[in-house]
Every structure is written in structure tokens, then in C-alpha cells.
Amino acid sequence: MLTKKRSNPLNEARWLRFKANKRGYWSLWIFMVLFVISLFAELIANDKPLLVEYNSQWYYPIAEQYAETEFGGEFETEADYTDPYVIELIEENGYIVWPLIRFSYDTINFNISGSVPSAPDDVNWLGTDDKGRDVLARIIYGFRISVLFGFVLTIISSVIGVAVGATQGYYGGWLDLFGQRFIEVWSGMPTLFLLIILSSFVEPNFWWLLGIMVAFSWMSLVGVVRAEFLRCRNFDYVRAAHAMGVSDKRIMLRHMLPNAMVASLTMMPFILSGSVTTLTSLDFLGFGLPAGSPSLGELLAQGKANLQAPWLGFSAFFVLSLMLTLLVFVGEAVRDAFDPHQQGR
């Protein structure tokens, strides 16, 4: 007879304490909704139609390329769906289903009557930047790439930091001593200057930036994990496991790591917010993602350079403020949930 597996009472208590922090609980939901929406940015903001019905046939320009001749045009190249001539050809014998925003992050609006940056209107809801690109579309794509960069950087650096801290704390001795001296030297390296030097002969991209940032951000969790392993390695259950011949790897993973993960999990939301801020700062200074990439930092730089267009700076500032505020509130709720002083409350 099947029996229902009982959940861990400790984890249930932590989840209840997390939910009790209404500010953090609802911040998590709001952040996740915004992030999930940004994952479908191509379906929300795109200069290609979602669906085209032409001569009783269905076309999916957002997923496949179609030549202009498919719709009665003259050129064998891919159809330009922003061209009024192509739109007219399609609508004569069918119809077009457009995304909510008819611009991608790199689409230039050539139908602007005045100068750029142009003010918000019924076409460009948050206006355009200094190259005529839709600000709202760039914010949606920029939000996604910022959060994804932060997630990947947080996960990789946390894994490395936990592994290094666990090894130092468990074995101690000369390994711990040399490890701490290396961390002291490595943490003092001028990261920004190194990025400036490297960007002079290497074109930065997402993975290049990620690799450089991982090389200098893995130390954030080493201290707390090392301290927890130093504290736990002399506990009676660890000594008993040693006496029973249990391997070091099993002791570290099964018996000591869960204690260290409590402190690590409470810090991860703050590491994520720091990762997003780092990418934004590099983009603002011009040493981040390649030119033309959707970037909140680049939008802030445009706002600084175009004070006569306040919608640029205000839009980027509002999105960044909202994102970082939500992450900090989530981090505070996670910290309260794992706080040992909250046990039994």
C-alpha cells in the first residue's frame, strides 16, 4: 500500500515564515511574473508578424523566413514587414497578426516626423532613443538579458564559492592558510581596470563578460561556507562518521553542506541583485555588452547624454529600481525564513 511521503517540518516552517513576510512574498511573485513575461519578449515586441494569412495559406514569420515573392513582391530576399508596400501586398489577399509592440530591440522607426530621441506617443509608448529605436522594446529585452546574466553568474559563482569554502573549512591547515592568502590577493585585483584593458583587444559579449565576472565574484560565499565547515568539522557526528570509515566527500556533501547552505541561500538574492548592478554599470561605462545590445545600462547612458529627453533616464531608472527593490525584499524574506532565531515563531 502506497503511503504519502511526509514533508520536512523544518522546511514547512521556513516556507510559512517566508510567506509571513508579505512584502518579500509578493515581491517574489511580481518579479517572477515580470521575468516570465520577458522570456517571451519575441512574442511581445517584434518587427515581424506573429501570423500571416495570405491566399488561404498560413505563414509564421516570427519563426521562419519568407521571401517577398511569397506575398507577390519582386525580391527574392526576406520580406521586410515594416515596409508599407509589403504590408499592403499581404492585406490585399489576407491579414496580419502583429505582436503587441511592433518593434524589436534593434528596429529603427524611420517614420518619426521630428528628431530623435522622440517623445512618447501612441506608436512608441515610451518614446525612442537617439537612434530611433523603441525604448519599451529595449527595456523588455534588456530586463531579460540582465536577469539571465545575473542568474547564471549567481549560480556559477555560488557553486565555485561553496566548493572552495567547503574544502578550506573541512581540511584546514596549510590548505586553508594558502587559500585565504590567495583570496586576499585575488580580491584586491582591480576588476574594472582589467575589463578596460581586455576590452581594448577583445570584443565583449555575454559569455566573455560572464567568464570575467565569475573569475572575480566566486569569493562572495567562501567566507560563510568556510566558517560553517570549520565549526562543524569537530562536531561529534562528524567524528563518528570518520570513525566509521565514511569518505570525506560523503561527509562534506551529506552531513556538513546542508548546514552551510542555510547561510548561502540567504545571500543568493543579494548576490543576484549585485550581479545585475555590475552588468548595468559596465554597460553604462561602455565596457559591457556589444554596441546595439538591449541594455538598461546603455539606456541610462543615453539618458545622461540626452538630458532634453528625460523619458530615457526615467524609464531605465524606474525598471532598475523596481527590479533591485523586488530582489532585496525577496532576500530579506529568505533571510528571515532561514534565521535560526525565528525558530518556533
Beta strands, then each sheet from edge to edge (+ up, - down):
strand 1: 51-54
strand 2: 57-59
strand 3: 94-97
sheet 1: 2+ 1- 3+
end
